Amino acid sequence: MAHFAKIENNIVTQVLVVHNHLEHRGADFLANDLGLAGTWVQTSYNNNFRKQYAAVGFTYDAVNDVFIAPQPYSSWSLDENFDWQPPTPMPTEGMWYWSEPEQAWLDANEL
């Protein structure tokens, strides 16, 4: 099955499945045959193209032809691979969670 994301103002608002035999014209099928107006962009369930599988709330960057996940915290920034990065890297040992108010990784064992 092929998956297509509806894009409105660069935001994914819906993701629908199209049968494989219609994949080659999936966007046209959704917009014209089914009358689902809007811009439809194919997304890959296996992350084979457009960076990652689109979900509602993701952004579509048409210039780079990628789907970008929502920013998890306001302090995180988007890197050159379109992944969100924290202000400081997560420690490699143990279990950690990000605390936005403290702008730090906190030990999950101390909850």
C-alpha positions as CSV (number, residue, x, y, z in Angstrom):
1,M,0.0,0.0,0.0
2,A,1.1,3.5,-0.7
3,H,0.6,6.4,1.7
4,F,-0.1,10.0,0.8
5,A,0.0,13.1,3.1
6,K,-2.4,16.0,2.6
7,I,-0.5,19.2,2.9
8,E,-2.1,22.5,4.0
9,N,0.2,25.5,4.6
10,N,3.1,23.1,4.7
11,I,1.5,21.1,7.5
12,V,0.4,17.5,7.2
13,T,-3.4,17.4,8.0
14,Q,-4.2,13.9,6.9
15,V,-2.5,10.7,5.8
16,L,-4.4,8.2,3.6
17,V,-3.6,4.8,2.0
18,V,-3.9,4.2,-1.7
19,H,-3.8,0.7,-3.2
20,N,-0.4,-0.2,-4.9
21,H,-1.9,-0.4,-8.3
22,L,-2.8,3.4,-8.0
23,E,0.5,4.4,-6.5
24,H,1.8,5.9,-9.7
25,R,-1.1,8.4,-9.7
26,G,-1.9,8.4,-6.1
27,A,-2.0,12.2,-5.6
28,D,-4.2,12.6,-8.7
29,F,-6.4,9.7,-7.6
30,L,-7.1,11.3,-4.2
31,A,-7.5,14.9,-5.5
32,N,-9.5,14.2,-8.7
33,D,-11.1,10.7,-8.6
34,L,-12.1,10.9,-5.0
35,G,-12.6,14.7,-4.9
36,L,-10.3,15.2,-1.9
37,A,-9.1,18.7,-2.8
38,G,-5.6,19.8,-1.7
39,T,-2.0,18.9,-2.2
40,W,-1.1,15.3,-1.7
41,V,2.5,14.1,-1.3
42,Q,3.6,10.5,-1.1
43,T,5.2,9.4,2.2
44,S,7.1,6.3,2.9
45,Y,6.0,4.0,5.7
46,N,9.5,2.5,5.7
47,N,11.3,5.9,5.6
48,N,12.7,5.1,2.2
49,F,12.2,8.7,1.0
50,R,11.3,12.2,2.2
51,K,13.2,11.6,5.4
52,Q,10.5,9.9,7.4
53,Y,6.9,8.8,7.4
54,A,4.6,11.8,7.6
55,A,2.1,12.1,10.4
56,V,-0.6,14.7,11.2
57,G,1.2,17.8,12.5
58,F,4.5,17.2,10.7
59,T,5.8,19.9,8.4
60,Y,6.5,19.3,4.7
61,D,9.6,21.2,3.5
62,A,9.0,21.4,-0.3
63,V,12.5,22.9,-1.0
64,N,14.3,19.9,0.6
65,D,11.4,17.5,-0.1
66,V,11.3,16.1,3.4
67,F,8.8,15.6,6.2
68,I,9.9,17.1,9.6
69,A,8.5,16.0,12.9
70,P,7.1,18.7,15.2
71,Q,9.7,20.4,17.4
72,P,9.7,18.5,20.7
73,Y,10.8,21.4,22.9
74,S,11.3,25.1,22.1
75,S,15.0,25.0,23.0
76,W,15.7,22.2,20.5
77,S,17.0,23.1,17.0
78,L,16.8,21.4,13.7
79,D,20.1,20.0,12.4
80,E,21.3,19.6,8.8
81,N,19.7,16.1,8.6
82,F,16.3,17.6,9.6
83,D,16.4,16.0,13.1
84,W,15.7,17.9,16.3
85,Q,18.7,18.2,18.6
86,P,18.7,19.3,22.3
87,P,20.9,22.1,23.5
88,T,23.2,19.5,25.1
89,P,23.6,15.9,24.0
90,M,21.9,13.2,26.0
91,P,24.3,11.2,28.2
92,T,25.2,7.8,26.7
93,E,24.9,5.8,29.9
94,G,21.7,5.3,31.9
95,M,18.1,6.5,31.4
96,W,17.5,10.2,30.9
97,Y,14.7,12.5,30.1
98,W,14.7,16.1,29.0
99,S,13.6,18.8,31.4
100,E,12.7,21.9,29.4
101,P,12.4,24.2,32.5
102,E,15.9,23.2,33.7
103,Q,17.3,22.9,30.1
104,A,19.0,19.7,31.2
105,W,18.9,15.9,31.0
106,L,17.7,14.5,34.3
107,D,18.2,10.9,35.5
108,A,15.1,8.9,35.1
109,N,16.0,6.7,38.0
110,E,15.6,9.8,40.3
111,L,11.9,10.3,39.6
